[in-house]
Amino acid sequence: MLNFKPWDELLRQYVDNQGKVNYRSWKAESRQKLTDWLEEIAQIDLQSYPKPNQRLALWLNLYNALTIDRVLSAYPIASIRPTILGIPNWIAFFWFFELSIYKIGDRTYSLNDIEHSILRREFNDPRIHFALVCASVGCPLLRNEAYLPESVQTQLEEDAKRFINNPAKVYYDRSSQILYCNPILKWYRQDFLKVADSLPKYIQTYLSPTVELSSATCIRYLDYDWSLNQRISS
């Protein structure tokens, strides 16, 4: 049986309602608990979990847990995209998403493998882009609870609403009639267009209060904040 309880307990202890993570306390107090849970998950037989919601919850939790694990291994850091003399350090960025691997059974996975080869390909659900966390301020807020097979669809719906109704991520300027969007909606635009006629129409599905948007609505993309999504312990 999939055991998400240790991961759920860690999230409830170290993540606040704004998705900010207390990495300092987590690393000092419970680093081993996360390592132990990841080692436990590494032993599972993926073939034993054929139900879509089981697999969806597993891969969402695993992606976010591995992201946190990577940050904890390097903490303290100010950003997941550090700079050298003001120039982005793309080697470190590439290591974070592609070169750092995790083994389940006889297969290894990077964060990019999990996102692009499994979650996007197998589930074809654009809401995953509001659930996967890269540990930056610009990414979706990290939930302070684990995804569970019996509630993952409801959780994803909540994630989509929370992201699109967060003015730091998406907002519509009625005076200029311009829709401002987080770059995630541009980077994965084709995923959203699989379920909506246009990006504004997809956003309109979740935006509250309701705004009448159309395919012709002007979109501008906000700057992406790569700063670490950290909460400083008191």
N, C-alpha and C positions, 0 to 999 in steps of 0.2 A: 504494500500500500504506500502511495506517495505520502511522505511526511513533510509537510510545510510548516509544522509548528515551531521549530527552532528559528526559521527565517522570519516567521510572523512575529515572534517574541522580540527578535532583534530590531525589526522595523518599528514596533510599538515603543521600544525603549529609546531608540536613538534618532528617530525621524519625527519632526513636528508636523503640524497640519499644513504648513506652507512648503513641505517637501525639503526643508533644510535638514541636513544631516550633521549630527555631532560626531564628526570623524575622530576628534581628539579623544573623547571618552570611549568611543567604540574601540579604537585601536588599543587603548590602555586597559580596558576592562574585558572585552569580549571578542578579541581578534580570533582566538582559538575556537570559540563556539561557531563562528562562520566557517572557518576552515574544516571543522569536524562535519558540519552539515553538507558542505560541498563534497567532501569525501564520501559521505553516505549516499548522496545523489549519484555520484560517479559509479556506484555499484549496481544501480538499478538496470533492469532489462527493459529497454524501451518498447520491445515487442509486447510486453505485458500490459501496455497502456494504449490500446487502439482507439479509445473514445476521444473524439476531437477536443472536448473541453478539458479532459485530463491532460492531453498533450499541450494544449494552449496554455493552461495554467503553469505547467512545468516549465516550458520554454520562456515564458514571460518572467517568472520568478528567477530562473537560472540566469537569464541575461542580466537582470538588474543586480543579482547577487554577485555575479562575476565582475560587473562594473564596480561595485562597492569594494570588492576584494582587491581589484587593481589599484583603486585609490588608496586604500588602507596600506597596501604594500609600499606605496611611494610617499605617503603623507608624512610631514606637512608639505602641501603644494597649494598654489594659489589658483591654478587653472589646469584643465586636462590638456590644454594646448599651450605649453610653456613657450617662452621666447628666449632667444639668445641674442643679446645686443639689439633688442627690439624686433627681431625677425622670428616669425613662428617656427618652432622646432618641429617640423613635420615628421622627423624620424621617431621622436617620442610619441607623437600622435598616431603614427602608423603602428608602432609597437602596441599601443593601448588597444586598438580595435582589431588588428590583423595578426600580429606576431605572437601575442599571448594566447596560449591555447589551453583547452580543458578537455579531459578525456572522460567519456562515458563508454563503458564496455571496451570494445576494441577500436573505437573511433575517436578522433580528436576534433574539436570545434573552436573556432575563434568567435569573438563577438560578431564579426561580420557574417560568418557562416550562419550563426543562429538567426540573425536578423534577415538576411537576404535569401539564404538557401533553404531555411526552414520556415520561419514565421511568415514572411511575405509570400513565399511560394505555396506552402501547404494550406494556409488559412485564408489568404486573399482578402484580408479585412483591414481597411485603412485605419481603423481605430487603434491598431497596435502602435501606431506612431505617436499616440498620446499616452502610451503606457511604458514604452522603452525609454530608459533613463541613461543618459551619457554622463551624468554627474556634473553637468554645467547648469548655470542659472537659466540659460536659454532653452534648455530641454524641458519636457513635461515634468510636472511635480512628481516626486517619488511618493507613492502611497505609503502610509504608515501601517500597512497590513499586507499580508501575502495575498496573491491571487489564488482562489480556490476553484476546483472544477465545478462545484455546484453554484457558484456565484460569479464566475469570470465574465459572463456576458453582461450582467448588470454592472460589474465593476468597469468594464471597458466603456460602457455607455456613460457612466459617471465621469470617467477620464476625459472622454470627448467633450462633454458639457463643461467640465472644469477648465479645460485648456482653451476652448473657444470663447468662454465667457470671462477669461482672465485678460484685462486690458493690457497687461504687459506682453501678451501673446497675440491677441486679436482684438481690434476695435474698429468700429465704423464711424467715420467723421461725417455726420449728417450735413454739416455746412458745406463741405467740399465734395461730399458724396464719394469719398475715397475709402476703400477698405484696406486697413493696414494689417499685415499678417506676419507671423513668425516664419522664417525661412524654411522650416520643416514642411510647410504647406507647399512651398515651391519645389523643394528637393524631391518630394514624393507626390508631386502633382498627379502623375499618371495613375497612382493607386486610388486617389480620391475620385478621379474621373471614371473609374470603373463602376462607381455606384451613384454618380451624380452627373448631370449635364455639364456642370461647370464648377469651378472651385467656389465662387460666391454662393451658388445654390447649395453646395454641400454645407458650407458654413451657416447658411440661413436655417438649416435643419435644427441646429443647436443653439443659435444665437438668441439671447433673451435680454431685453424685450424684443419681440419679433420685428425684424427690419425687412422690407421688401428689397431683395437683391436680385440681380439678373446676370446673365452671362456677360453683359456689357459693362458691369460695374468695374470701375477702375481699381486695380490692386497695386499697392506698394508694399514692399517687404521691409520689415524692421531689421535693424542690426542684430546679429546673434551674439549673445553674451556667453563667452567661454569660461567665465569665472566659475570657480568651484561652488557647488550648491551647499555650502557649509554653514552650520550654525555654531557659533562660538560658545563653548560651555561656560556657564556662570561660575 
